[in-house]
Amino acid sequence: MPPPVAVLGAGSRGAGDRLVEWAGRSGQHQRVPAWRGGLRFDFYGRVSTEDYQDPVTSRARQRDLAGALVAGHGRIVAEYFDAGQSRMLPWARRPQAAALLAAMADPERGFDAIVIGEYDRAFCGAQYAAMAPLFEHYAIQLWTPEAGGRIDHCAEQHE
């Protein structure tokens, strides 16, 4: 789903105004990005300390991957990083992932997309499939290095 675009009508209550009103009533958040330089991304990463991984270097590596992925498309405006949390836990039980979920539901949120540092650190098993409808409902794009950019929720190759 491409980012929302403002449609201007010819009159004071043109077709574009009616479309914006309809979108507002549809229950989905349809917003024009406030930052004109592209999308505003929130970064999500995770590291488990079970395998003696260093949270500082793991976060830096994931953040660098995410930053390189979104370069030219927008900028990262906030970071959420869970350290010491198993990927087996659903997002709602990881402190930073839960905070990101809460931010998604905020109609005044300051981001348009989420960029993941590494897919396997963010999702396990069927977690992504369970969350994809939530991303769609809130009109949040999800970008991963493994997909080479934005995940298309409807594309077979991105399942």
MIDOSE-1310 file (N, C-alpha, C; in nm, 2 decimals, decimal comma, always signed):
residues 159
mppp	+0,08/-0,12/+0,00/+0,00/+0,00/+0,00/+0,09/+0,12/+0,00; +0,08/+0,21/-0,10/+0,17/+0,33/-0,10/+0,13/+0,42/+0,01; +0,22/+0,52/+0,04/+0,19/+0,61/+0,15/+0,06/+0,70/+0,11; -0,01/+0,74/+0,21/-0,13/+0,82/+0,18/-0,09/+0,95/+0,11
vavl	-0,18/+0,99/+0,02/-0,15/+1,11/-0,05/-0,27/+1,20/-0,04; -0,25/+1,33/-0,02/-0,36/+1,43/-0,01/-0,41/+1,45/-0,15; -0,55/+1,45/-0,16/-0,61/+1,48/-0,29/-0,68/+1,61/-0,28; -0,65/+1,71/-0,36/-0,72/+1,84/-0,35/-0,83/+1,85/-0,45
gags	-0,94/+1,89/-0,40/-1,06/+1,91/-0,48/-1,06/+2,05/-0,55; -1,15/+2,07/-0,65/-1,15/+2,19/-0,72/-1,22/+2,30/-0,64; -1,33/+2,26/-0,56/-1,40/+2,35/-0,48/-1,37/+2,34/-0,34; -1,45/+2,41/-0,26/-1,43/+2,40/-0,11/-1,46/+2,26/-0,06
rgag	-1,55/+2,19/-0,13/-1,59/+2,06/-0,09/-1,58/+1,97/-0,21; -1,46/+1,96/-0,27/-1,44/+1,88/-0,38/-1,43/+1,73/-0,35; -1,41/+1,66/-0,46/-1,40/+1,51/-0,45/-1,29/+1,47/-0,35; -1,18/+1,54/-0,35/-1,07/+1,51/-0,25/-1,11/+1,53/-0,11
drlv	-1,19/+1,63/-0,08/-1,24/+1,65/+0,06/-1,33/+1,54/+0,10; -1,42/+1,49/+0,01/-1,51/+1,38/+0,04/-1,43/+1,25/+0,07; -1,32/+1,23/-0,01/-1,24/+1,11/+0,00/-1,17/+1,12/+0,14; -1,12/+1,23/+0,18/-1,05/+1,24/+0,31/-1,15/+1,22/+0,42
ewag	-1,27/+1,27/+0,41/-1,37/+1,25/+0,51/-1,41/+1,10/+0,52; -1,42/+1,04/+0,40/-1,45/+0,89/+0,40/-1,34/+0,81/+0,47; -1,22/+0,85/+0,44/-1,10/+0,77/+0,50/-1,10/+0,79/+0,65; -1,14/+0,91/+0,69/-1,14/+0,94/+0,84/-1,24/+0,86/+0,91
rsgq	-1,36/+0,83/+0,84/-1,46/+0,75/+0,90/-1,44/+0,60/+0,88; -1,34/+0,56/+0,80/-1,32/+0,41/+0,77/-1,26/+0,34/+0,89; -1,20/+0,41/+0,99/-1,14/+0,34/+1,10/-0,99/+0,32/+1,08; -0,94/+0,35/+0,96/-0,80/+0,34/+0,94/-0,73/+0,48/+0,95
hqrv	-0,61/+0,48/+0,99/-0,54/+0,61/+0,99/-0,48/+0,64/+0,86; -0,53/+0,74/+0,79/-0,48/+0,78/+0,66/-0,42/+0,92/+0,68; -0,29/+0,93/+0,68/-0,23/+1,06/+0,71/-0,13/+1,10/+0,60; -0,11/+1,23/+0,58/+0,00/+1,27/+0,50/+0,12/+1,29/+0,59
pawr	+0,23/+1,24/+0,55/+0,35/+1,25/+0,63/+0,38/+1,40/+0,66; +0,41/+1,44/+0,78/+0,44/+1,58/+0,81/+0,58/+1,62/+0,76; +0,67/+1,52/+0,75/+0,80/+1,55/+0,71/+0,81/+1,54/+0,56; +0,84/+1,64/+0,49/+0,83/+1,64/+0,34/+0,95/+1,57/+0,27
gglr	+1,05/+1,53/+0,35/+1,16/+1,46/+0,29/+1,14/+1,32/+0,27; +1,03/+1,26/+0,30/+1,00/+1,12/+0,28/+0,93/+1,06/+0,40; +0,94/+0,93/+0,41/+0,87/+0,86/+0,52/+0,94/+0,88/+0,65; +0,86/+0,88/+0,76/+0,92/+0,88/+0,89/+0,91/+0,74/+0,94
fdfy	+1,03/+0,68/+0,98/+1,04/+0,54/+1,02/+1,07/+0,53/+1,17; +1,01/+0,44/+1,23/+1,05/+0,39/+1,37/+1,12/+0,26/+1,35; +1,24/+0,26/+1,41/+1,33/+0,14/+1,40/+1,29/+0,04/+1,52; +1,28/-0,09/+1,48/+1,27/-0,19/+1,59/+1,38/-0,29/+1,57
grvs	+1,44/-0,32/+1,68/+1,54/-0,43/+1,68/+1,53/-0,51/+1,81; +1,60/-0,62/+1,82/+1,60/-0,71/+1,93/+1,72/-0,79/+1,94; +1,77/-0,81/+2,06/+1,88/-0,90/+2,08/+1,85/-0,99/+2,20; +1,89/-1,11/+2,19/+1,88/-1,20/+2,31/+2,01/-1,22/+2,37
tedy	+2,02/-1,22/+2,50/+2,15/-1,23/+2,56/+2,18/-1,38/+2,59; +2,09/-1,47/+2,55/+2,11/-1,61/+2,57/+2,24/-1,67/+2,51; +2,27/-1,62/+2,39/+2,39/-1,67/+2,32/+2,51/-1,57/+2,35; +2,51/-1,50/+2,46/+2,62/-1,41/+2,49/+2,64/-1,30/+2,38
qdpv	+2,53/-1,26/+2,32/+2,54/-1,15/+2,22/+2,56/-1,02/+2,29; +2,63/-0,93/+2,23/+2,65/-0,80/+2,29/+2,54/-0,71/+2,24; +2,46/-0,66/+2,33/+2,35/-0,57/+2,29/+2,39/-0,45/+2,22; +2,50/-0,39/+2,26/+2,55/-0,26/+2,20/+2,59/-0,28/+2,06
tsra	+2,67/-0,38/+2,03/+2,71/-0,40/+1,89/+2,60/-0,46/+1,80; +2,51/-0,54/+1,86/+2,40/-0,60/+1,79/+2,30/-0,48/+1,75; +2,27/-0,40/+1,84/+2,19/-0,28/+1,81/+2,25/-0,19/+1,71; +2,38/-0,17/+1,72/+2,44/-0,08/+1,62/+2,44/-0,14/+1,48
rqrd	+2,46/-0,27/+1,47/+2,46/-0,34/+1,34/+2,32/-0,34/+1,28; +2,22/-0,37/+1,36/+2,08/-0,37/+1,31/+2,04/-0,23/+1,27; +2,08/-0,13/+1,35/+2,04/+0,01/+1,32/+2,11/+0,06/+1,19; +2,23/+0,02/+1,17/+2,30/+0,05/+1,05/+2,23/-0,01/+0,93
laga	+2,19/-0,14/+0,94/+2,12/-0,21/+0,83/+1,99/-0,13/+0,80; +1,92/-0,10/+0,90/+1,79/-0,03/+0,88/+1,81/+0,11/+0,82; +1,91/+0,18/+0,87/+1,94/+0,31/+0,82/+1,98/+0,31/+0,67; +2,06/+0,21/+0,63/+2,10/+0,20/+0,49/+1,98/+0,16/+0,40
lvag	+1,89/+0,08/+0,46/+1,77/+0,04/+0,38/+1,68/+0,16/+0,35; +1,66/+0,25/+0,45/+1,56/+0,36/+0,43/+1,63/+0,48/+0,37; +1,76/+0,48/+0,35/+1,83/+0,60/+0,29/+1,77/+0,63/+0,16; +1,73/+0,76/+0,14/+1,67/+0,80/+0,01/+1,52/+0,79/+0,01
hgri	+1,46/+0,72/+0,11/+1,32/+0,70/+0,12/+1,26/+0,78/+0,24; +1,34/+0,82/+0,34/+1,30/+0,89/+0,46/+1,40/+0,88/+0,56; +1,36/+0,89/+0,69/+1,46/+0,89/+0,80/+1,40/+0,82/+0,92; +1,49/+0,77/+1,00/+1,44/+0,71/+1,13/+1,42/+0,82/+1,23
vaey	+1,31/+0,82/+1,29/+1,27/+0,93/+1,39/+1,27/+0,88/+1,53; +1,26/+0,74/+1,55/+1,25/+0,69/+1,69/+1,31/+0,55/+1,68; +1,35/+0,50/+1,80/+1,41/+0,36/+1,81/+1,34/+0,29/+1,92; +1,32/+0,16/+1,89/+1,27/+0,07/+1,99/+1,36/-0,06/+1,99
fdag	+1,42/-0,09/+2,10/+1,51/-0,20/+2,09/+1,50/-0,29/+2,22; +1,46/-0,41/+2,20/+1,45/-0,50/+2,32/+1,57/-0,58/+2,33; +1,63/-0,58/+2,45/+1,75/-0,65/+2,49/+1,71/-0,76/+2,59; +1,76/-0,88/+2,57/+1,73/-0,99/+2,66/+1,59/-1,05/+2,65
qsrm	+1,52/-1,02/+2,55/+1,38/-1,07/+2,52/+1,39/-1,18/+2,41; +1,33/-1,29/+2,44/+1,33/-1,40/+2,34/+1,23/-1,36/+2,22; +1,27/-1,40/+2,10/+1,19/-1,38/+1,99/+1,06/-1,46/+1,99; +1,06/-1,56/+2,08/+0,94/-1,65/+2,09/+0,83/-1,57/+2,16
lpwa	+0,86/-1,47/+2,24/+0,76/-1,39/+2,30/+0,69/-1,31/+2,20; +0,56/-1,30/+2,21/+0,48/-1,21/+2,12/+0,52/-1,06/+2,15; +0,50/-0,98/+2,05/+0,54/-0,84/+2,06/+0,47/-0,77/+2,19; +0,35/-0,81/+2,22/+0,28/-0,75/+2,33/+0,35/-0,78/+2,47
rrpq	+0,44/-0,88/+2,47/+0,51/-0,92/+2,59/+0,65/-0,88/+2,59; +0,70/-0,81/+2,49/+0,83/-0,75/+2,48/+0,82/-0,60/+2,51; +0,89/-0,55/+2,61/+0,86/-0,41/+2,65/+0,87/-0,31/+2,54; +0,97/-0,31/+2,46/+0,99/-0,21/+2,35/+0,89/-0,23/+2,23
aaal	+0,87/-0,36/+2,20/+0,78/-0,39/+2,09/+0,64/-0,35/+2,14; +0,60/-0,37/+2,26/+0,47/-0,34/+2,31/+0,45/-0,18/+2,31; +0,56/-0,11/+2,34/+0,55/+0,03/+2,33/+0,53/+0,08/+2,18; +0,59/+0,01/+2,09/+0,58/+0,04/+1,95/+0,43/+0,01/+1,90
laam	+0,38/-0,10/+1,95/+0,24/-0,13/+1,92/+0,15/-0,02/+1,97; +0,17/+0,03/+2,09/+0,09/+0,13/+2,15/+0,10/+0,26/+2,06; +0,22/+0,29/+2,02/+0,25/+0,41/+1,93/+0,17/+0,40/+1,80; +0,17/+0,27/+1,75/+0,09/+0,25/+1,62/-0,05/+0,29/+1,63
adpe	-0,11/+0,27/+1,74/-0,26/+0,30/+1,76/-0,29/+0,44/+1,79; -0,18/+0,52/+1,81/-0,20/+0,67/+1,84/-0,23/+0,74/+1,71; -0,35/+0,80/+1,69/-0,38/+0,87/+1,57/-0,28/+0,99/+1,54; -0,21/+1,04/+1,64/-0,11/+1,15/+1,63/+0,03/+1,10/+1,62
rgfd	+0,05/+0,97/+1,59/+0,18/+0,91/+1,59/+0,27/+0,99/+1,50; +0,40/+0,99/+1,53/+0,50/+1,06/+1,45/+0,57/+0,98/+1,35; +0,52/+0,87/+1,30/+0,58/+0,79/+1,20/+0,49/+0,73/+1,11; +0,54/+0,69/+0,99/+0,46/+0,63/+0,88/+0,49/+0,49/+0,86
aivi	+0,61/+0,44/+0,90/+0,65/+0,31/+0,87/+0,74/+0,26/+0,98; +0,76/+0,13/+0,98/+0,85/+0,06/+1,08/+0,96/-0,01/+0,99; +1,08/+0,01/+1,03/+1,19/-0,06/+0,97/+1,25/-0,15/+1,07; +1,27/-0,28/+1,03/+1,32/-0,38/+1,12/+1,47/-0,40/+1,09
geyd	+1,55/-0,41/+1,19/+1,69/-0,43/+1,17/+1,72/-0,57/+1,11; +1,65/-0,67/+1,16/+1,67/-0,81/+1,11/+1,54/-0,88/+1,13; +1,48/-0,94/+1,03/+1,35/-1,00/+1,04/+1,35/-1,11/+1,15; +1,45/-1,20/+1,15/+1,45/-1,31/+1,24/+1,46/-1,27/+1,39
rafc	+1,50/-1,15/+1,41/+1,51/-1,10/+1,55/+1,38/-1,03/+1,59; +1,30/-0,99/+1,49/+1,17/-0,93/+1,52/+1,05/-1,03/+1,53; +1,06/-1,13/+1,44/+0,94/-1,22/+1,43/+0,99/-1,36/+1,44; +0,90/-1,45/+1,49/+0,93/-1,59/+1,50/+0,80/-1,66/+1,47
gaqy	+0,81/-1,77/+1,40/+0,69/-1,85/+1,36/+0,59/-1,77/+1,28; +0,47/-1,78/+1,33/+0,36/-1,71/+1,26/+0,33/-1,57/+1,32; +0,43/-1,51/+1,39/+0,41/-1,38/+1,45/+0,38/-1,27/+1,34; +0,45/-1,27/+1,23/+0,43/-1,17/+1,13/+0,29/-1,19/+1,07
aama	+0,25/-1,31/+1,04/+0,12/-1,33/+0,98/+0,01/-1,28/+1,07; +0,03/-1,30/+1,20/-0,07/-1,25/+1,29/-0,07/-1,10/+1,30; +0,04/-1,03/+1,28/+0,05/-0,89/+1,29/+0,02/-0,81/+1,16; +0,04/-0,88/+1,05/+0,02/-0,81/+0,92/-0,11/-0,73/+0,91
plfe	-0,23/-0,79/+0,96/-0,35/-0,71/+0,95/-0,35/-0,59/+1,04; -0,27/-0,59/+1,15/-0,26/-0,48/+1,23/-0,18/-0,36/+1,16; -0,07/-0,40/+1,09/+0,00/-0,30/+1,02/-0,09/-0,24/+0,91; -0,17/-0,32/+0,84/-0,26/-0,27/+0,74/-0,37/-0,18/+0,80
hyai	-0,42/-0,22/+0,91/-0,53/-0,15/+0,97/-0,48/+0,00/+1,00; -0,36/+0,01/+1,05/-0,31/+0,14/+1,09/-0,23/+0,20/+0,98; -0,24/+0,15/+0,86/-0,17/+0,20/+0,74/-0,02/+0,23/+0,77; +0,04/+0,13/+0,84/+0,19/+0,13/+0,87/+0,26/+0,04/+0,77
qlwt	+0,35/+0,10/+0,70/+0,44/+0,01/+0,61/+0,54/-0,06/+0,70; +0,58/-0,18/+0,66/+0,69/-0,25/+0,73/+0,80/-0,27/+0,63; +0,92/-0,23/+0,67/+1,04/-0,25/+0,58/+1,14/-0,34/+0,65; +1,20/-0,43/+0,57/+1,30/-0,52/+0,62/+1,41/-0,53/+0,52
peag	+1,54/-0,55/+0,57/+1,65/-0,57/+0,48/+1,63/-0,70/+0,40; +1,57/-0,80/+0,45/+1,55/-0,93/+0,38/+1,46/-0,91/+0,26; +1,36/-0,82/+0,27/+1,27/-0,79/+0,16/+1,33/-0,69/+0,06; +1,44/-0,63/+0,10/+1,50/-0,52/+0,02/+1,42/-0,39/+0,03
grid	+1,33/-0,38/+0,13/+1,25/-0,26/+0,14/+1,12/-0,29/+0,20; +1,02/-0,23/+0,15/+0,88/-0,25/+0,20/+0,83/-0,39/+0,18; +0,77/-0,44/+0,28/+0,70/-0,57/+0,26/+0,56/-0,55/+0,21; +0,53/-0,62/+0,10/+0,40/-0,62/+0,04/+0,31/-0,73/+0,11
hcae	+0,22/-0,69/+0,19/+0,14/-0,79/+0,26/+0,06/-0,89/+0,17; +0,04/-0,85/+0,05/-0,03/-0,94/-0,04/+0,06/-1,02/-0,13; +0,19/-0,99/-0,14/+0,28/-1,06/-0,23/+0,31/-1,20/-0,17; +0,30/-1,30/-0,26/+0,34/-1,43/-0,21/+0,48/-1,45/-0,17
qhe	+0,57/-1,38/-0,24/+0,71/-1,39/-0,21/+0,75/-1,33/-0,08; +0,66/-1,25/-0,02/+0,69/-1,18/+0,10/+0,62/-1,25/+0,22; +0,56/-1,37/+0,20/+0,50/-1,44/+0,31/+0,60/-1,50/+0,40
